[in-house]
Amino acid sequence: MGSDTAVVVRYWIATDHPVDFPDLDGIEEFRNDLAAEYVSLVRGRPSGAGGLLHLCVEIISRFPISHVIQLLIDGAAYDLIKEGSRSLILRPFIAAYKKLRERNVDRLLDIQELRIEFADCQLTMHEVSTNTVIENLQQILAALAEHYDHLARRTGELPYEVHIPVLEDHDEERKTRFRILGNVDEPITGRGPEDYFRYWGIVYGRPWERSVYDVRAGKLLADEFTTVQEYWQTLSRRRRKGNDVTA
């Protein structure tokens, strides 16, 4: 095992058979590929039938994100970063995931969320269309390196969390102008890889506050953003209220 990077992969199988559900083709090979390179855990569970099959991936690194940013600026490869006893090695995971996806091409396998937990910041990249996270990972990290200094508050405080992207919600009853994209019955349409380079959601730890970064303008906005859980809670309350009115 040549990396101190840890990887956790969770996924949900769309099935009507919750006990003896049909697992992914090649999942044991995927587990073995990751175990050869990382401290790793791969865990699947059944969900309702129909729809896409999503993976949620968490990668844990001992690097501070600020140091990774500098290494990227200095020319380090985005998928193979090493310095002394520390490393952030993404290349074996990317290769294993692509192989697993090819084995399950008929099951629409996607990464819903790729989270990298650094020593000082959590970076989360969200799927916006089909297979967009991995295919745009290099460009996303390059953009983050370019804009990272602009994410600091006036006090000098840097982000506790970064969410790439957040999207503009045009719903007249929206809670906030921006929110993280959901993956079920999502009304925001016309999504694509360009969304990764428009707006990012930023969370600061002291105090716990949210902001939105306009990538093209290179500045923090006064807006906040809504999480997926908060969006569904708001939608659920609106539906209950509508049912009460029509009852």
C-alpha positions in Angstrom: 0.0 0.0 0.0 1.8 3.1 -1.2 -0.6 5.8 -0.1 -1.8 7.2 3.2 -5.0 8.4 1.5 -8.2 6.7 2.8 -11.3 6.0 0.6 -14.9 5.3 1.5 -17.4 4.4 -1.2 -21.1 4.0 -0.5 -23.7 3.2 -3.1 -27.3 2.3 -3.5 -28.7 -0.4 -5.7 -32.1 0.2 -7.4 -33.9 -3.0 -6.7 -37.2 -4.6 -5.5 -35.1 -7.3 -3.7 -33.8 -5.7 -0.5 -32.4 -9.0 1.0 -30.7 -10.7 -1.9 -30.2 -7.8 -4.3 -28.1 -8.0 -7.5 -24.8 -6.3 -6.7 -22.7 -4.4 -9.2 -20.7 -6.3 -11.8 -17.1 -6.4 -10.8 -17.6 -5.0 -7.3 -15.2 -7.4 -5.6 -12.5 -6.5 -8.1 -13.2 -2.8 -7.4 -12.8 -3.5 -3.7 -9.6 -5.3 -4.2 -8.2 -2.6 -6.5 -8.9 0.0 -3.8 -7.6 -2.1 -1.0 -4.3 -2.5 -2.8 -3.7 1.2 -2.7 -5.7 2.7 0.2 -7.2 2.1 3.5 -10.7 1.6 2.0 -14.3 0.7 2.6 -16.9 -0.1 -0.1 -20.4 -0.6 1.1 -23.6 -1.1 -0.9 -27.3 -1.1 0.1 -30.6 -1.6 -1.7 -33.0 1.2 -2.5 -36.3 1.5 -4.4 -36.5 0.2 -7.9 -35.9 2.5 -10.8 -33.7 5.5 -11.4 -29.9 6.0 -11.5 -27.3 4.2 -9.5 -25.2 6.7 -7.5 -22.0 6.4 -5.6 -21.0 8.7 -2.7 -17.2 8.8 -2.3 -15.2 10.2 0.6 -11.5 10.6 0.3 -9.4 11.5 3.4 -6.0 13.1 3.2 -3.6 14.4 5.8 -2.7 17.4 3.6 -4.1 20.8 4.4 -6.0 22.0 1.3 -4.0 25.3 1.3 -0.8 23.2 0.8 -2.3 21.1 -1.9 -3.4 24.3 -3.7 0.2 25.5 -3.6 1.5 22.2 -4.9 -1.0 22.4 -7.8 0.1 25.9 -8.6 3.7 24.7 -8.6 2.8 22.1 -11.2 2.0 18.9 -9.3 -0.2 16.4 -11.1 -3.8 16.7 -9.7 -4.2 12.9 -9.3 -0.8 12.1 -7.9 0.5 14.5 -5.2 3.3 13.4 -2.9 5.5 15.3 -0.5 7.6 13.7 2.2 5.5 11.3 4.2 2.2 12.7 3.0 0.3 12.0 -0.2 -3.0 12.6 -2.0 -3.1 9.9 -4.6 -6.3 9.9 -6.7 -5.1 8.0 -9.8 -5.7 4.4 -8.7 -9.2 5.4 -7.5 -10.1 7.0 -10.8 -8.8 4.0 -12.8 -10.8 1.6 -10.6 -14.0 3.6 -10.8 -13.7 3.9 -14.6 -13.3 0.1 -14.8 -16.3 -0.5 -12.6 -18.4 2.0 -14.6 -17.5 0.1 -17.9 -18.6 -3.2 -16.3 -21.9 -1.6 -15.4 -22.6 0.6 -18.4 -26.2 -0.5 -18.6 -26.9 0.6 -15.0 -26.1 4.3 -15.4 -23.4 4.3 -12.7 -22.5 7.8 -11.5 -20.7 9.5 -8.7 -23.3 11.6 -7.0 -20.9 13.3 -4.6 -17.1 13.3 -4.4 -15.9 14.6 -1.0 -12.2 15.2 -0.2 -11.6 15.7 3.6 -8.4 17.7 4.0 -6.8 18.5 7.3 -8.3 22.0 7.3 -11.2 22.0 4.8 -13.8 19.7 3.3 -14.2 19.9 -0.5 -17.3 18.4 -2.0 -18.0 18.1 -5.7 -21.5 17.4 -6.8 -22.8 15.6 -9.9 -24.6 18.0 -12.2 -25.4 15.8 -15.2 -24.1 12.4 -16.2 -20.6 11.3 -15.2 -19.4 14.9 -14.8 -17.5 14.8 -11.6 -14.6 12.6 -12.6 -14.4 13.9 -16.2 -14.0 17.4 -14.9 -12.0 16.8 -11.8 -8.7 18.1 -13.2 -10.3 21.4 -14.4 -12.2 21.8 -11.1 -9.1 21.5 -9.0 -7.2 23.8 -11.3 -9.9 26.4 -11.0 -9.9 26.0 -7.2 -6.1 26.6 -7.1 -6.6 29.7 -9.2 -9.4 31.2 -7.1 -8.6 29.9 -3.6 -7.1 33.1 -2.2 -10.3 34.9 -3.2 -12.3 32.7 -0.9 -10.9 34.3 2.2 -13.0 36.6 4.3 -11.8 40.1 5.1 -10.6 38.7 8.4 -8.4 36.3 6.5 -10.4 33.3 7.5 -10.4 30.6 4.8 -13.3 28.2 4.1 -14.2 25.3 6.4 -16.2 23.7 3.5 -16.3 24.3 -0.3 -19.2 22.9 -2.4 -18.7 22.9 -6.2 -21.1 23.8 -7.6 -24.2 25.6 -6.2 -26.9 26.4 -8.8 -29.3 29.3 -9.1 -32.8 28.3 -8.2 -35.5 30.3 -10.1 -38.4 29.0 -8.1 -40.5 32.0 -6.9 -40.9 30.4 -3.5 -37.2 29.5 -3.1 -35.6 29.8 0.3 -32.4 31.2 -1.1 -31.2 32.2 -4.5 -28.7 29.3 -4.7 -28.7 25.7 -3.6 -26.9 22.4 -3.9 -28.4 20.3 -6.7 -30.6 17.3 -5.7 -30.5 14.0 -7.6 -34.2 13.0 -7.5 -37.0 14.9 -9.4 -34.7 17.9 -9.8 -36.6 20.8 -11.5 -33.4 22.8 -12.4 -32.7 21.9 -16.0 -30.0 22.7 -18.6 -27.2 21.6 -16.4 -23.8 20.7 -17.6 -20.0 20.8 -16.8 -19.9 24.6 -17.2 -21.9 24.8 -13.9 -18.7 23.8 -12.0 -17.2 27.2 -13.0 -20.0 29.6 -12.2 -20.9 29.5 -8.5 -19.5 27.7 -5.4 -20.9 27.3 -2.0 -18.6 28.4 0.8 -19.0 27.6 4.6 -16.9 29.4 7.2 -16.4 28.0 10.7 -16.2 31.0 13.0 -19.1 31.7 13.2 -20.8 29.1 11.1 -21.8 31.1 8.0 -22.5 30.4 4.3 -21.6 32.5 1.3 -21.6 32.0 -2.5 -18.5 32.6 -4.6 -19.0 34.0 -8.1 -16.2 32.3 -10.1 -16.5 34.4 -13.2 -16.6 37.7 -11.3 -13.9 36.4 -8.8 -15.7 37.7 -5.7 -17.8 36.5 -2.7 -21.5 37.4 -2.9 -23.8 38.4 0.0 -26.1 35.4 -0.8 -26.3 32.2 1.2 -27.1 28.7 -0.2 -29.4 25.9 0.7 -28.3 22.3 1.2 -30.1 19.4 -0.4 -31.6 18.3 2.9 -32.9 21.8 3.6 -34.4 22.0 0.1 -36.3 18.8 0.5 -37.5 19.9 4.0 -38.8 23.2 2.6 -40.5 21.3 -0.3 -42.1 18.9 2.1 -43.5 21.7 4.2 -44.9 23.4 1.1 -46.6 20.2 0.0 -48.1 19.6 3.4 -49.4 23.2 3.4 -50.9 22.7 0.0 -52.6 19.5 1.1 -54.0 21.3 4.2 -55.5 24.0 2.0 -57.2 21.6 -0.4 -58.4 19.2 2.4 
